[in-house]
Each structure stands twice: as C-alpha cells, then as structure tokens.
Amino acid sequence: MPLLRLRIPAVACAVLIPFALSAPAANAADAITLSAEQVKSLQIVTAPVVASSVLPLARLPAEVVAPLESSRTVSTPFAGVVASVVVDEGAMVAAGAPLARVQSRDFLTAQADLARSRSETTLAQSQSRRDAALFAEGIIARSRADETQARTADAQARFVQARDALAAVSIPAKAAAGEYELRAPTAGRVLRRSISPGQVVGAFEPAFTITTGNGVDVLVQAPIEHRAGYVPGRAVVMDDGTRGELVAIAAATDAGSQSVRLRAHLVDAQTWLVGQRTSVRLELQAPSNAVRVPASAIVPNGAAALVFVADGSRYRAVPVERLGNDDQDAIVSGALSPGDAVVSSGASTLKSMRAE
C-alpha cells in the first residue's frame, strides 16, 4: 500500500511554531517563566516589598463625642421653665459667666424653706440656752433640757440641708420671684446647649456642656480579633488626616456588633463636630515578620491569598496572610523579604496562567 504523505503549507508552519515557543512555562517550583515580550504584552508591573512596623486597620466606624476629661455639664438644680438663654454653642465663656435663667416654683419653695429653717434654728438655740440655765438652777429636770437640745440639733440639721441646697444657685440682679441663674463652672467653650427659652426642664436636667480645650473624643468600633494590639498611645487617623491617640479600651465586647469600643482623643478638633459620624484608621504595632505590599498585588486563592514574586524572568506564587490594610497598601506576612519585587499589576493574569 503506498504511504500517504501530508503536506503542510509553509504558511501554516510559520504560524504554529512561534506560537508554541511563546507559551509561558511552569516548572516544578510552581513558577511561571515569561519572556521580555510577554511581560510587556501582559503589562506586568512590579513593586518592592517594604518592611512595616505599623499595622493599619482602615475604615473603622467612629463617632465624635465630647471630651471626657475636659468637659463639664451644667444642670438645672430645680425644675422650672427656661426664662432666657444668654450664650449659644461655640461661645467662649469665663468662669462664673451667666448662661441662662430659669423660673422655678421649686426654687421659690426652697428659698422659703431656708428662711423658715433659719428662724426655727434661732428659736431652738435660744430655748436651749434658757433650759440649760434652768436645769443648772435645778428648776427643770434633765430630760427636759435634753429634749430641748435634741430639737435644736434637728433644727440645725434642717437649716444646713436647706442652705446647702441653695449654695450653688445664683440669684441674678433684678430677678423675678423664683428665678435663678445658671453660670459657667469653668472658663471654656460651650460645646452643647440643650435648653431653649420657654422649655420646661426637670431637676438636674443637663442644660450646657462646656469644654476647657479645643479637643474632642472619638469612639471607635474595632474588630475583636486585634484586641491584644489595642493599647493607649496608638495612633488614630481621621479621614482628613487629623491624628489623635487611643486613651481607653473597653473591657467588654459590644453585644450588637461583636466589636471592641475604643476611645481616642484629638487635641485639636479642627473641623470635627460633636455628634459627627465618620471612619478612622487605627495604627497598631505590626508583627516582626509583617511587610507592606500594594493592595493590587494580592489575589485570592480559595480561602487564602497569594502574591507573585519576580525573580528575573520567573514569577513564583507565594502564599500570604493578610493582616491589615490602608487605602493603597496591604500588610501581610509570609515568605517575603524587604526588597523582593512583587507583581502589582497583572497578578490576576499570572494566577490564571498558573491554574492552566
């Protein structure tokens, strides 16, 4: 039987042979070898691995609150109706400056109680002195003298109680009946005003919050898995770059979010207002083997992650554990050393080649 000979056109051979030579090669070390032309065609870009002493936790929910250690709350000592308000939020006040006036029936009653207890105390003291003299002359029995002394002590106690109840209350000049004045206990800035003219207020109801500085506190909800790294003094960075530091760490987990509540302090609030919600970046101490790589260098690999390290024309996959991140970079641990070149652009393409 004559042999059949297949003739392949020369044009087809010219096409097939270069294609075979251009395919990337994978070796036993789980690496991909690329030519310079392939690197350019696939737009592979590398970036250096950098040692990192900081572990950033970004986009943590936070709320700006009044500073705990430098704030004072002014409350209404007696229930009543707000007659007038003198200062508003943001105002700077001196110690003792008037803040508002409140007209109160309870205050009027307290003033009457003080006057009555003063008179009763004076009368009881006078009677006690007379009975003491009569007892000394043998005119009355000891029991009567002792009874008079007990009534005197009781009257004095009621007087002291009534006097102390009014000791911190200021009465303004030309005040209406039952009208008292709230004054600043310290010099500072009015951070919050909680009352308005005509408002009915209860006893010991918060009226003003005054802070002695320009700072604010920030309450942060942080993931529980990094609990060991939350220590006072660690940096907290606001969205606008304002920096503060941790001052307190909660001893219990928030039941709703299963997170840890942290309190940070900003020495200068700048544009941040009490009640404002935002997100912050927390900078923790990184483990000794932590390094910084571009976030784009990390590609998912099942439940784990990996990066590709360039070694000449070879690109090897290295498993890593993602520890934290900021807006541009990720902090990872793995078989990486500072100075290694990781693929920052084209890593997903290399992963797909590796899977083939």
C-alpha positions as CSV (number, residue, x, y, z in Angstrom):
1,M,0.0,0.0,0.0
2,P,1.5,3.4,-0.9
3,L,2.2,5.7,2.0
4,L,0.2,8.8,2.3
5,R,2.2,11.9,2.7
6,L,0.6,15.0,4.3
7,R,1.9,18.3,3.1
8,I,1.6,21.2,5.5
9,P,1.7,24.5,3.8
10,A,4.7,26.6,4.6
11,V,2.5,29.4,5.8
12,A,0.9,27.2,8.5
13,C,4.3,26.1,9.8
14,A,5.3,29.7,10.1
15,V,2.3,30.4,12.3
16,L,2.3,27.3,14.6
17,I,6.0,27.2,15.5
18,P,6.3,30.7,17.0
19,F,3.0,30.2,19.0
20,A,4.4,27.0,20.6
21,L,7.6,28.8,21.5
22,S,5.7,31.8,23.1
23,A,3.7,29.8,25.6
24,P,4.7,30.6,29.3
25,A,6.5,27.7,31.0
26,A,5.7,26.4,34.5
27,N,8.3,24.4,36.3
28,A,8.5,22.2,39.4
29,A,9.0,25.3,41.7
30,D,5.5,26.5,40.8
31,A,6.9,29.4,38.9
32,I,5.9,30.9,35.6
33,T,8.6,32.0,33.1
34,L,7.9,34.9,30.8
35,S,9.9,36.5,28.1
36,A,10.5,40.2,28.0
37,E,8.0,40.5,25.2
38,Q,5.4,38.6,27.2
39,V,6.0,40.8,30.3
40,K,5.4,43.9,28.1
41,S,2.4,42.4,26.4
42,L,0.7,41.4,29.7
43,Q,1.6,44.8,31.2
44,I,3.3,43.2,34.2
45,V,4.5,45.8,36.8
46,T,6.3,45.1,40.0
47,A,6.8,47.0,43.2
48,P,9.2,46.4,46.1
49,V,8.3,44.7,49.4
50,V,8.8,47.1,52.3
51,A,9.2,46.2,56.0
52,S,6.3,47.6,58.1
53,S,6.3,48.3,61.8
54,V,2.7,49.6,61.6
55,L,-0.4,47.5,61.1
56,P,-3.2,49.8,59.8
57,L,-6.9,48.9,60.4
58,A,-8.8,51.2,58.0
59,R,-12.4,52.2,57.6
60,L,-13.4,51.6,61.3
61,P,-16.7,53.2,62.1
62,A,-16.4,56.1,64.6
63,E,-18.4,58.9,66.3
64,V,-17.1,62.3,67.6
65,V,-18.1,62.9,71.2
66,A,-17.5,65.5,73.9
67,P,-14.1,65.1,75.6
68,L,-14.5,63.0,78.7
69,E,-11.7,64.5,80.9
70,S,-12.1,68.2,80.0
71,S,-15.9,68.6,79.8
72,R,-18.3,69.9,82.4
73,T,-22.1,69.6,82.4
74,V,-24.2,72.4,83.8
75,S,-27.6,71.1,85.0
76,T,-30.7,72.8,86.3
77,P,-30.8,72.3,90.1
78,F,-34.6,73.0,90.3
79,A,-37.4,72.1,87.8
80,G,-38.9,75.1,86.1
81,V,-39.3,77.0,82.8
82,V,-36.4,78.5,80.9
83,A,-36.8,82.2,81.0
84,S,-33.9,83.2,78.8
85,V,-30.7,81.9,77.3
86,V,-27.6,84.1,77.3
87,V,-25.0,82.0,75.3
88,D,-25.1,79.6,72.4
89,E,-23.0,76.7,71.2
90,G,-19.4,77.7,70.2
91,A,-19.3,80.7,72.6
92,M,-16.3,81.2,74.8
93,V,-17.2,81.9,78.4
94,A,-15.4,82.9,81.5
95,A,-15.7,81.1,84.9
96,G,-18.9,82.4,86.5
97,A,-20.4,83.9,83.4
98,P,-24.2,83.7,83.1
99,L,-25.6,81.1,80.8
100,A,-29.3,81.1,81.2
101,R,-32.2,82.0,83.6
102,V,-34.8,79.6,84.9
103,Q,-38.0,80.5,86.8
104,S,-38.9,77.8,89.3
105,R,-41.7,77.2,91.8
106,D,-39.4,74.6,93.5
107,F,-36.7,77.2,93.9
108,L,-39.2,79.6,95.4
109,T,-40.2,76.9,97.9
110,A,-36.6,76.1,98.7
111,Q,-36.0,79.8,99.5
112,A,-39.0,79.8,101.8
113,D,-37.7,76.5,103.5
114,L,-34.3,78.1,104.1
115,A,-35.9,81.2,105.7
116,R,-38.2,79.1,107.9
117,S,-35.4,76.7,109.0
118,R,-33.2,79.7,109.9
119,S,-35.9,81.1,112.1
120,E,-36.6,77.7,113.7
121,T,-32.9,77.2,114.4
122,T,-32.5,80.6,116.0
123,L,-35.6,80.0,118.2
124,A,-34.4,76.5,119.2
125,Q,-31.0,77.7,120.1
126,S,-32.5,80.4,122.3
127,Q,-34.8,77.9,124.0
128,S,-31.9,75.5,124.5
129,R,-29.8,78.2,126.3
130,R,-32.7,79.0,128.6
131,D,-33.4,75.4,129.5
132,A,-29.7,74.8,130.1
133,A,-29.8,77.7,132.7
134,L,-33.0,76.4,134.3
135,F,-31.5,72.9,134.6
136,A,-28.4,74.3,136.2
137,E,-30.5,76.1,138.8
138,G,-32.4,72.9,139.4
139,I,-35.7,74.3,138.2
140,I,-36.3,71.7,135.4
141,A,-35.4,68.1,135.0
142,R,-32.5,66.9,132.9
143,S,-34.9,65.1,130.5
144,R,-36.5,68.5,129.5
145,A,-33.1,70.0,128.9
146,D,-32.0,67.0,126.8
147,E,-35.2,67.2,124.8
148,T,-34.6,70.9,124.0
149,Q,-31.1,70.1,122.9
150,A,-32.3,67.4,120.6
151,R,-34.9,69.8,119.0
152,T,-32.1,72.3,118.5
153,A,-29.9,69.8,116.8
154,D,-32.7,68.7,114.5
155,A,-33.5,72.4,113.5
156,Q,-29.8,73.0,112.8
157,A,-29.6,69.9,110.5
158,R,-32.7,71.1,108.5
159,F,-31.1,74.5,108.2
160,V,-27.8,73.1,106.9
161,Q,-29.7,71.0,104.4
162,A,-31.8,73.9,103.1
163,R,-28.7,76.1,102.9
164,D,-26.6,73.6,101.0
165,A,-29.5,73.1,98.5
166,L,-29.2,76.7,97.5
167,A,-25.4,77.1,97.9
168,A,-24.6,76.6,94.2
169,V,-27.6,78.5,92.9
170,S,-27.0,82.1,91.8
171,I,-29.7,84.7,92.0
172,P,-29.3,87.4,89.3
173,A,-29.9,91.1,89.9
174,K,-33.4,92.2,89.4
175,A,-34.6,88.6,89.3
176,A,-38.3,87.7,89.2
177,A,-39.7,85.7,92.1
178,G,-38.4,82.1,92.0
179,E,-35.9,83.0,89.2
180,Y,-32.3,81.6,89.4
181,E,-29.3,81.8,87.0
182,L,-27.1,79.1,85.6
183,R,-23.4,80.1,85.5
184,A,-20.3,78.6,83.9
185,P,-18.4,76.5,86.4
186,T,-15.2,77.0,84.5
187,A,-13.8,79.0,81.6
188,G,-14.1,77.3,78.2
189,R,-16.1,76.8,75.1
190,V,-19.8,75.9,75.0
191,L,-19.9,72.6,73.3
192,R,-23.6,71.9,73.5
193,R,-26.7,73.8,74.5
194,S,-29.6,71.5,75.5
195,I,-32.2,74.1,76.6
196,S,-34.2,76.8,74.8
197,P,-36.4,79.7,76.1
198,G,-39.8,78.6,77.1
199,Q,-38.7,75.0,77.6
200,V,-39.9,73.1,80.7
201,V,-37.0,71.4,82.4
202,G,-36.7,69.0,85.3
203,A,-34.4,69.0,88.3
204,F,-30.8,68.1,87.4
205,E,-31.6,68.1,83.7
206,P,-28.4,68.8,81.5
207,A,-28.5,72.3,80.1
208,F,-25.0,73.0,78.8
209,T,-21.7,71.2,78.1
210,I,-18.6,73.2,78.5
211,T,-15.1,72.1,77.4
212,T,-11.9,73.6,78.6
213,G,-9.9,72.9,75.4
214,N,-10.2,72.6,71.6
215,G,-10.2,68.8,71.6
216,V,-12.8,66.1,71.1
217,D,-13.0,62.4,71.8
218,V,-13.7,59.8,69.2
219,L,-15.5,56.5,69.9
220,V,-14.3,53.7,67.6
221,Q,-15.8,50.3,66.9
222,A,-12.8,48.0,66.3
223,P,-12.6,44.3,65.4
224,I,-12.2,41.9,68.4
225,E,-9.5,39.8,66.7
226,H,-7.0,42.6,67.2
227,R,-7.8,43.1,70.9
228,A,-4.3,42.4,72.1
229,G,-3.0,45.3,69.9
230,Y,-5.3,48.0,71.4
231,V,-3.2,49.9,73.8
232,P,-3.2,53.5,74.9
233,G,-1.0,55.7,72.8
234,R,-1.6,54.0,69.4
235,A,-2.3,56.5,66.6
236,V,-5.8,57.1,65.3
237,V,-6.0,58.9,61.9
238,M,-9.2,60.7,60.8
239,D,-10.4,60.9,57.2
240,D,-8.9,64.4,56.8
241,G,-5.5,63.3,58.2
242,T,-6.0,64.7,61.7
243,R,-4.1,62.5,64.2
244,G,-5.1,61.5,67.7
245,E,-4.2,58.7,70.0
246,L,-6.0,55.9,71.9
247,V,-6.7,56.8,75.6
248,A,-9.1,54.0,76.7
249,I,-10.1,50.4,75.7
250,A,-13.4,48.8,76.7
251,A,-13.1,45.7,78.9
252,A,-16.2,44.1,77.3
253,T,-17.4,43.4,73.8
254,D,-20.3,45.3,72.3
255,A,-23.1,42.8,72.1
256,G,-24.7,44.1,69.0
257,S,-21.6,44.5,66.7
258,Q,-19.3,42.0,68.5
259,S,-16.6,44.7,68.4
260,V,-14.5,46.4,70.9
261,R,-15.2,50.1,71.7
262,L,-12.1,52.3,71.9
263,R,-11.9,56.0,72.9
264,A,-9.4,58.2,71.2
265,H,-8.6,61.9,71.9
266,L,-7.9,64.6,69.3
267,V,-6.1,67.5,70.9
268,D,-7.3,69.9,68.2
269,A,-10.8,69.2,66.8
270,Q,-10.3,71.4,63.8
271,T,-13.4,70.8,61.6
272,W,-14.7,67.8,63.6
273,L,-18.0,68.4,65.4
274,V,-19.5,66.5,68.4
275,G,-22.1,64.0,67.1
276,Q,-20.4,63.6,63.7
277,R,-20.1,60.1,62.3
278,T,-17.0,59.1,60.3
279,S,-14.5,56.4,59.8
280,V,-10.9,56.2,61.1
281,R,-7.6,54.4,60.6
282,L,-6.1,52.8,63.6
283,E,-2.3,52.2,63.5
284,L,-1.3,49.2,65.6
285,Q,2.1,47.6,66.2
286,A,2.8,45.1,63.4
287,P,4.3,41.7,64.0
288,S,8.1,41.4,63.4
289,N,7.5,39.5,60.1
290,A,5.0,41.9,58.6
291,V,5.7,43.6,55.3
292,R,3.9,46.2,53.1
293,V,2.8,45.4,49.5
294,P,0.5,47.1,47.1
295,A,-3.1,46.0,47.7
296,S,-3.4,45.2,44.0
297,A,-0.6,42.6,44.4
298,I,-2.8,40.3,46.4
299,V,-5.0,37.8,44.6
300,P,-7.5,35.4,46.3
301,N,-6.6,31.7,46.3
302,G,-9.6,29.9,47.8
303,A,-9.9,30.8,51.5
304,A,-6.3,32.2,51.4
305,A,-4.4,34.7,49.3
306,L,-1.1,34.9,47.4
307,V,1.3,37.2,45.6
308,F,3.7,36.7,42.7
309,V,7.4,37.4,43.3
310,A,9.6,38.3,40.3
311,D,13.0,36.7,40.1
312,G,14.4,37.6,36.7
313,S,12.1,36.1,34.1
314,R,10.5,33.8,36.7
315,Y,7.4,34.6,38.7
316,R,6.6,32.4,41.7
317,A,3.5,32.3,43.7
318,V,3.9,32.9,47.5
319,P,1.0,32.3,49.9
320,V,0.5,35.2,52.3
321,E,-1.8,36.1,55.3
322,R,-3.4,39.5,55.1
323,L,-3.1,41.3,58.4
324,G,-4.4,44.8,57.7
325,N,-4.6,47.5,55.1
326,D,-4.9,51.2,54.3
327,D,-6.2,52.9,51.2
328,Q,-3.3,51.9,49.0
329,D,-1.3,49.1,50.6
330,A,-1.8,45.8,52.5
331,I,0.2,44.5,55.4
332,V,0.9,40.8,55.0
333,S,3.0,38.0,56.5
334,G,4.6,35.1,54.5
335,A,7.8,34.0,52.8
336,L,8.6,37.6,51.7
337,S,11.6,39.7,52.5
338,P,12.0,43.5,52.2
339,G,13.3,44.3,48.7
340,D,11.5,41.4,47.0
341,A,9.7,42.5,43.8
342,V,6.0,41.6,43.8
343,V,3.7,41.9,40.9
344,S,1.5,44.9,41.5
345,S,-0.2,44.9,38.1
346,G,-1.1,41.7,36.2
347,A,-1.2,39.4,39.2
348,S,-4.6,38.1,38.3
349,T,-3.4,37.2,34.8
350,L,-0.5,35.2,36.3
351,K,-2.8,33.4,38.6
352,S,-5.0,32.3,35.6
353,M,-1.8,31.1,33.8
354,R,-0.8,29.2,36.9
355,A,-4.1,27.4,37.0
356,E,-3.9,26.2,33.4
